[in-house]
């Protein structure tokens, strides 16, 4: 591969990485991973014990046996077919809490902020448009007044000409 081709490939890769959306996505993934630990702690430390107050303290132990006998044999291997629906419930609660926190603490406030910014921008454009229309009207009035003055100044020439 030629040196020029290597440089263009590397330059293209660098441009791809430095685009705003790629960097933003990388930051979002890192923050999301850190945020997941917080949500998992909340579910494990608060939600699961509250739900477990009805039964056990951990949702992970809730299960149903499809094919008996379910359990662990003398060698420590599982027997039967066990559906671990408590783990699914735990993961679902974690997802719902994560989605709610992201929506209410990030998406909703940002949407409201962007709506206010857009409203201010439109208001500024409306004022600017009004000013432009007013200026245009003033300029038309000045033109009409100048044409009227030329017409009164003797009518010696053709309106709009210098002689």
C-alpha positions as CSV (number, residue, x, y, z in Angstrom):
1,X,0.0,0.0,0.0
2,X,1.4,3.4,-0.9
3,X,2.3,6.0,1.7
4,X,-0.3,8.4,0.3
5,X,-3.0,5.8,0.6
6,X,-2.1,5.0,4.2
7,X,-2.2,8.7,5.1
8,X,-5.6,9.2,3.5
9,X,-7.0,6.2,5.3
10,X,-5.6,7.4,8.6
11,X,-6.8,10.9,7.9
12,X,-10.3,9.6,7.1
13,X,-10.3,7.5,10.3
14,X,-9.2,10.5,12.4
15,X,-11.9,12.6,10.8
16,X,-14.5,9.9,11.6
17,X,-13.4,9.7,15.2
18,X,-13.4,13.5,15.7
19,X,-16.9,14.1,14.4
20,X,-19.0,15.4,17.2
21,X,-21.6,12.6,17.2
22,X,-18.9,9.9,17.6
23,X,-17.3,11.6,20.6
24,X,-20.7,12.4,22.1
25,X,-21.6,8.7,21.8
26,X,-18.4,7.6,23.5
27,X,-19.0,9.9,26.4
28,X,-22.6,8.7,26.6
29,X,-21.5,5.1,26.8
30,X,-19.0,5.8,29.6
31,X,-21.5,7.8,31.6
32,X,-24.2,5.2,31.0
33,X,-21.9,2.4,32.3
34,X,-21.2,4.4,35.5
35,X,-24.9,5.3,35.8
36,X,-25.8,1.6,35.5
37,X,-23.8,0.8,38.6
38,X,-25.8,3.4,40.6
39,X,-29.2,2.1,39.3
40,X,-28.2,-1.5,40.1
41,X,-27.2,-0.5,43.6
42,X,-30.6,1.3,44.1
43,X,-32.5,-1.8,42.8
44,X,-30.4,-4.2,44.9
45,X,-30.3,-2.1,48.0
46,X,-33.8,-0.5,48.1
47,X,-36.3,-1.9,45.5
48,X,-35.4,-5.6,45.9
49,X,-35.7,-5.6,49.7
50,X,-39.1,-3.7,49.5
51,X,-40.4,-6.3,47.0
52,X,-38.7,-9.0,49.1
53,X,-40.6,-7.9,52.2
54,X,-43.5,-10.0,50.8
55,X,-41.3,-13.0,50.2
56,X,-37.5,-13.3,50.2
57,X,-35.0,-10.5,50.3
58,X,-33.6,-11.2,46.8
59,X,-35.7,-11.3,43.7
60,X,-33.1,-13.6,42.1
61,X,-34.4,-16.6,44.2
62,X,-37.9,-16.5,42.7
63,X,-38.3,-19.3,40.2
64,X,-40.7,-21.9,38.9
65,X,-39.9,-25.5,38.2
66,X,-41.0,-26.8,34.8
67,X,-39.6,-30.3,35.1
68,X,-39.3,-31.9,38.5
69,X,-37.2,-32.5,40.5
70,X,-35.8,-28.9,40.6
71,X,-32.9,-28.4,42.9
72,X,-29.2,-29.2,43.3
73,X,-28.0,-32.8,43.5
74,X,-25.2,-34.1,45.7
75,X,-22.5,-33.1,43.1
76,X,-23.7,-29.5,43.1
77,X,-25.3,-29.7,39.6
78,X,-28.8,-28.4,39.0
79,X,-31.6,-30.9,38.4
80,X,-34.8,-30.3,36.5
81,X,-35.7,-27.3,34.4
82,X,-35.9,-24.2,36.5
83,X,-37.2,-20.8,35.2
84,X,-35.5,-17.9,37.0
85,X,-38.3,-15.3,36.6
86,X,-37.0,-13.4,39.6
87,X,-33.8,-12.5,37.8
88,X,-35.9,-11.3,34.8
89,X,-38.1,-9.2,37.1
90,X,-35.0,-7.7,38.7
91,X,-33.5,-6.8,35.3
92,X,-36.9,-5.3,34.2
93,X,-37.1,-3.2,37.3
94,X,-33.5,-2.0,36.7
95,X,-34.3,-1.1,33.1
96,X,-37.5,0.8,34.1
97,X,-35.8,2.7,36.8
98,X,-32.9,3.6,34.5
99,X,-35.3,4.7,31.7
100,X,-37.4,6.8,34.2
101,X,-34.3,8.5,35.6
102,X,-32.8,9.2,32.2
103,X,-36.2,10.6,30.9
104,X,-37.1,12.7,33.9
105,X,-33.6,14.0,34.8
106,X,-32.1,14.3,31.3
107,X,-34.5,14.1,28.4
108,X,-37.4,16.1,29.7
109,X,-35.4,19.0,31.1
110,X,-33.3,19.2,27.9
111,X,-36.5,19.2,25.7
112,X,-38.0,22.0,27.8
113,X,-34.7,24.0,27.5
114,X,-34.5,23.5,23.8
115,X,-38.1,24.6,23.4
116,X,-37.4,27.8,25.3
117,X,-34.3,28.5,23.2
118,X,-36.4,27.9,20.0
119,X,-39.2,30.2,21.3
120,X,-36.7,32.9,22.1
121,X,-35.1,32.6,18.7
122,X,-38.5,32.8,17.0
123,X,-39.4,35.8,19.1
124,X,-36.1,37.5,18.0
125,X,-36.8,36.7,14.4
126,X,-40.3,38.1,14.7
127,X,-38.9,41.4,16.2
128,X,-36.3,41.5,13.5
129,X,-38.9,41.0,10.8
130,X,-41.0,43.7,12.2
131,X,-38.1,46.1,12.3
132,X,-37.2,45.2,8.7
133,X,-40.8,45.8,7.6
134,X,-40.9,49.1,9.4
135,X,-37.6,50.2,7.8
136,X,-39.0,49.2,4.4
137,X,-42.1,51.2,4.9
138,X,-40.0,54.2,6.0
139,X,-37.8,53.9,3.0
140,X,-40.9,53.8,0.7
141,X,-42.3,56.9,2.4
142,X,-39.0,58.7,1.9
143,X,-38.9,57.6,-1.8
144,X,-42.5,58.8,-2.3
145,X,-41.7,62.1,-0.6
146,X,-38.7,62.7,-2.8
147,X,-40.7,61.9,-5.9
148,X,-43.3,64.3,-4.8
149,X,-40.7,67.0,-4.2
150,X,-39.2,66.5,-7.6
151,X,-42.6,66.9,-9.2
152,X,-43.2,70.2,-7.3
153,X,-39.7,71.5,-8.1
154,X,-40.7,72.8,-11.5
155,X,-41.5,69.7,-13.5
156,X,-38.6,70.6,-15.8
157,X,-37.4,67.2,-16.3
158,X,-38.6,63.7,-16.4
159,X,-39.0,62.3,-12.9
160,X,-36.2,60.0,-12.0
161,X,-33.7,61.7,-14.4
162,X,-31.0,64.2,-13.5
163,X,-31.9,66.7,-16.1
